[in-house]
């Protein structure tokens, strides 16, 4: 089949994820190629599905003999039963293999779906989550024949699935975040996913609350609701969430979060926690504060607040978990004073 190609920039995230490496360790940026307008449906199918097709899709365009010939010549690969790969196996192709293997109606879900919609969060997950309607007849996943594919987990949902535009199709951002949280290995990881999605403005806390209401049997339901409520109140970092919960548990008055202040140069600054009546400002230092430039910026901001008459307490984030009683002791004393 003759093809003429034109170069476009399509989905910059896909380009960056599939950068080839050279011996010097530098990345070579390559353009994304899409078929020309007059190319046939097969070329467009390969483009839309990143070169991954089902056997049923292939026989709509080629005879079984032609398919066997392409495989025998090494131009195509059989990734699993009924799934063919016509190019290189990268991350985008892995996602398509997972969705197509699960069957009709399958959607990319959980953490990978959230990451495809912009979530920036490091994770060592070794599985791809796929969601199927409970009415689907697919009973088990086909056996994978290649070690290059990560594990695939298929979840059935009795709650109606809403797909958003994407390649491959995936659940909505709110559904993806809630599912990623309930399928996480630990409660801490679940909190981090919810907080990061809200902090990065990818989903509103109200959307997460509404999604949890749609899933009354969701795992970690209470934890997700509590974290979304904290984010709605202004706590979008795990350290801030830990601090607010520590105050609540200890019977201390809740602070104002993300309080705006003007520094001496007129720039708007945000305080981590602030009690107006006590003129007390608390700063929670995360792991990134080991860098000198962050310490310098925060020290200057703290000095400016002191000059205005407010008191400042600083706590490292790890102390909230390691020595919460010490934090409560100093906070109580400062609030009484």
N, C-alpha and C positions, 0 to 999 in steps of 0.2 A: 504494500500500500504506500503510494507516494505521499510524502508529507512535506509541507513547507512550514517553517517555524518562525515566529517572531518573538523577540525578547521583551519581557515585561517584568516589572517588579511585582510579585504576587506573594503576599503573606511573608513579611520579613522574618517572622519567628521561624518559619520552616527553613528559610535560607540559613539562618544562624545555627539551627540545630543540626543541620546536615553538612557542615563545613568539612571538606576533606583536609587531612593533615599532611604536611610534608616533613622531610627529615629535619629541617631546621626548627621545627616546632611552630612554624607560622601557619596561619589559616589562609586558604585561598578562597576568596568569595566567588561563588558562581551564580549566574543568573538563573531564574526560573523560566523554563520554556513552556509555552502553552501552544496547543494546535492552532493552526490558522482557521479562519471562519469556514473555509470550504472543505476542511478535513472531515472524515467520516465519524460515525458514532463510536467506533472502537477507540480511536485516538482520544476522543473526549472522555470516554469511560476510564481509560488509563490515567488521564490527567486528573480527573475528579477523585479517583480512588488511589492516587499515588502509586500506580503500577500494580496494585493488588486486585485480583478478580476471583470470583468463584468459578468453579468448573461449569456451572450452569450458565453463567454469563459468557464464558468463552465459547461454548458450543453454539451460542446464538450467532456467532460471527465466523467460526471456523469448524471444520470437520474434526471428529475425534482423532483421525490420523494426523492431521496437521498439528494438533495440540501435542500429540505424542512426539512428533518430529521436533517441535520447538524445545520440548523438554530434553530429548535425547541429545540435541545439539548444544545444550547448556544455555540457551537463550532465555528459557523460562525455568522456574524451579517450583516443585511441589512442596509448599511449606507445611501443609497439613492435609488431611483428607478433604478434598473438595476446594482447597484454596491454592491459587497459583500466584507466583511472584514473577513479574516480567522485568524487574530491574534490581537495584540494590536494596538490601534490607536495612533501613534506617529507623529512627524512632517513629516517624510518621507512618511508615509501612507496618510497623509492629502494632500501632493503634488500629489500623485498618484490618489487619489479620484478626485481631481480637474481636472486633465488631462483626465482621463477616462470618467468623467461625461460629458465633453465638446464634446466628440465624435471623430471619425476618423480624423486624421490629426492635432489634437490639440497638441500644444507645451506649456510647461511651459515658461512664459515670464516675463518681467519686473524685479522687485526687487528680487523676489524669485529665478528667473533663474540666476541673477547675483550673488546672495549669494551662490547658489549651485556651482558656478564656482569660488568661492574663495573670493568674496567681503566681507570684514570685516567692518561692519557698523551697529550700533544699530538702530533699527527702531521699532516703535509701530504699524506697519501696521496690520490691522485686516482682510485683504483680500489677496487672492492668485489670481494672474493674469494669464490668459491662452489666447493664441493667436490661432485663427483659420483662415484658408484661406477664402477669401471672397466668394469663390465658395461653401463652405460647406453648406449643407442643414439643419444643426442643427439650429432650430429657438429659442429655449429657454432651459435653464439649468433645469435638473430634480430637483424637490423639495427635499431638504435635510431633513432627519428625525432625525438627532442628533444635539444637541447643542454643541457637542465637535468640530464640523467642523467650521473653520473660513469662512467668506464670500468668494465667488468666483466671479470674474469678467471675462467675456468672451469678447475679443476684436476681431473684424474681420479685416483682413489686405488685402488690394489689392496689396501690395508689396510682392513679392515672399518671402516665409519663408525659411530660411536655418537652418536646425537642426544640432545640435552637439551631439556627443555620450554622453549619460548620462541616468540615471534612476531617474526620468522619462526623456524623451527627452525634450530638451529645445532649445531656440533660441541661436544664437551666443552671445558671450560676448558683442560685440559692439552693436548689436541689443537690447540686454537685458538692457544695460545701458541707451541707448537713450530712450527706451520705459519706463523704470523706471523713468527717468527724466520727460518725458512728462505726465506721469500719477501721478506724485507727487502731494501732497496737496498744497505745496507752492513753490515759485521760489527758496527760500533758500534751501529747501530740494533737489530740482533738481540740484542746483549747487553743493551741498555737495556730491551727488551720483557721478556726473561726475568727480569732483576733486578727490574723494577717489579712484575711479577705476583707474585713471591715476597715482595717487601717489603710489598705491600699485602695479603698473606695471602689472595690469591685462589686460589692453588694451592700445594701443597707441593712442594718440590724433588724428593721421592721420586716424586711423580706425573709430573713432567716426565721424570725418568730412565726411568721405566717406559714412557712414551709414546715416547721416542726409541728404546728397545729394540724397540718394535713397528714402527718405521720404519727399517730398516737402511740404506735408500738416501736418507735425508733429507739435504738440502743443509745445510751448516754443522753436521753432526752432532757433530763433535768440539767445536766452539765451544759449542754448546748444552749438551752434557754437562759441559764444564768449568765453564761459568757456573752450571749447576744444582748441581754439586758445591760450588762456592764459596759459593753461597747456603745450601746445607745446612750448611756450616761456620760460618755466621753473617754472611757478607759479602753484604748485600742491596742495597747501593748501588754504582754503577759505580766511584766513587772507592775504595771498600773493596776491590772486586774487583781493580782496577788495582794497589792497594798490595800485596795478598796475592801476586799474580802477580809483582810486582817482587821481593819478598822471596824467593820460590821460585826465580826465575831467577838471582838474585844469590847464592844459596847461604846466605842468612840464615835463622836459625831462624824458623819460622812463629809469628806472634803469636796470642794469645787474642783473639777478636773478641767484641764486645758484652759486655765484662766489666762486671759490676754493681758499683757503688760507692754508698755512702751519703754524702751531703754533710752539712754541719754542721747543716742543718735536718731531717735524717732522710729526705730524699727520695732515691729510687733514681735513680742516673745510670748511663748506659751509655757506656763508653769505646770509641772506635773500634778501637784496637789496643793490646794491653798485653803486656809481657813481665814475668812475676812475679819471676823470679830476678834480673833486672836492674833491677827497679822502674822500668821505662821505659814511659811512656804516650805514644802518638802520636795526634794529632788531625788528621784530614783535613778541610780547610775547603773546602766546595763554593761554587758561585756565589752561593748565597743569603746568604752571610756578609757581603756588601757592606752589608747593613742594620745600622744601629748596634745595634739591640736584640739581634740574634744575636751580634754581637761581644761585647756586654756580658755576656750569659749565659755564653758560652764562656770569656771571660776570668775571670769569677768562679769557674767550675768548675775552670779551670786553676789558679787561685791556691789553691783549697782542696786540690787534689791536691798542689801543691808544699808546702803547710803540713804535709801528712802525710808528706813525705819522698820522694815519687816525683818523677822528672824527667819533663818534658813537652817533646816536640818537636811543632811544628806545621808542616804542609806544605799549601799550596794544591793543590787537585785538579789544576790544569793543569800544575803542576810535575812530577807523576808521569809525564806524557807528554813535556813539553818538556825537562826536565833530570833524567832518572832517575838519572844517575850522581852528581849532587849529593845526591840523597835517599839513595842507597845509601852514599855516603861518610859522611854525618852519622850515619846509622843504625849503620853498622859501628863508628864511633868511640864512639858512645854505648853500644853493647852490650859493647864491649871494656872501657870504663871501668867 
